[in-house]
Amino acid sequence: MDTMRDRFIAITSQLLAEEPRLAVVLADISADGFAPARRAHPDRVINVGIREQLLIGAGAGMALTGMRPIVHTFASFLVERPFEQVKLDFGHQGVGGILVSAGGSYDWPAGGFTHMAPGDVALLDTLEGWTVHVPGHPDEAEALLREAVDGDDRVYVRLSLQANRQARPVGRSAGSTGSTGATGFSVVREGRGGTVVAVGPMLDNVLAATEGLDVNVLYATTVRPFDGAGLRRAVGAGPGADVVIVEPYLAGTSTAAANEALMELPHRVLGLGVGRAELRRYGQMEEHLAAHGLDARGLRERITGFLPA
């Protein structure tokens, strides 16, 4: 299976030939992959070098002219480093664009903490009007990207090397509710002993962790806007609700959204994800998952410890 990033490069290169208003802005990352597209479309594939603030500003400037920019680099350099430009050049100026990240929270541990961005979604949560997609498979990443290209709003697509074995319907193929094809949470497993929301590449580990447990498992590839109505449907009309949200980024990022969705119902919410403590040994991605309790064993221990027996 190809990676989400490989698929992104291939599909975007194809879309450049089909969509005359589409442009790609790079900051060295993935420049080799886009080399053929840059030769074919030198005025619409721009590499600004290691200048992340310029990366965002150039993309927003293109959007002001009516183009649909795709702006791409590692998440730490796309959201965190140029955050002021994301806030002002896109948000304040009221223009749309697609930010596509790579690297996730710990995809390349050898790069160190400078190349990790577990807080990217939480940071975007401080801004208005961003749709946030967290695909769990290259097929899902392709579907969500294609729909984002068709729109005019602000979209963040978070790619990772971690992926589920099986793709699931997303976007319009799953029944669109949003302007970019954003859909609500889908029901993967039904139960009565609580609800576990698995975000993007966390699904396989969540399914393994909840094997044999009488719980609902919901799957989310679009986390903003948050599907509060879908969560309320899943917890049902009982006297209360117990919810666990498993996200591949900062733990608790979606806890406030879940609390708001369930505010009229007595409830408890446990947010699982990447911890705030920096893990200073490089290791491998699997070791980071285990250290944050996001492998199947760690998730089962924390889920069973929270949900009623």
Buried (B, 14 or more C-beta within 10 A) or exposed (E): EEBBBBBBBBBBBEBBEEBEEBBBBBBBBBBEBBEEBBEEBEEBBBBBEEBBBBBBBBBBBBBEEEBBBBBBBBBBBBBBBBBEBBBEBBBEEEBBBBBBBBBBBBBBBEBEEEBBBBBBBBBBBEBEEBBBBBBBBBBBBBBBBBBBBEBEBBBBBBBBBBBBEEBBBBBBBBEBBBBBBBBBBBBBBEBEBBBBBBBBBBBBBBBEBBEEBEBBBBBBBBBBBBBBEBBBBBBEEEEEBBBBBBBBBBBBBBBBBBBEBBEEBEBBBBBBBBBEEEBEEEBEBEBBBBBBBBBBEBBBEBBBEBBEE
